[in-house]
Amino acid sequence: MATMIYGMLQEEKERNLRMQNACKNKLEQLPKGCILTKERNGKKYFYLHRRVGKEFVTEYLGKDEVKIEALKRQIAERKMQKATLRRLKVECKQISKIVKG
């Protein structure tokens, strides 16, 4: 019985590590930062604000609101992937403690 549970935990740990790698790969493809909207003379201008190394960089995105909405969805997806990765790391740590003990 104990070996069966141990085997199941090992499989779960391997699955967890595969999911972590998938999340990391997805994070590499998604844009970092947040979108800032500035209004001047009644017109909206969109910027991507992100950290590059130790500095913050603000990049002009243009006025195309369809493009901006797509970028906002990608940034939201990145936040979800980061949260999933954090949760997976906690679960993996818990499984590792059980398997050792």
Helices and strands as residue ranges (DSSP letters): H 2-29, E 34-40, E 43-52, E 55-62, H 65-100
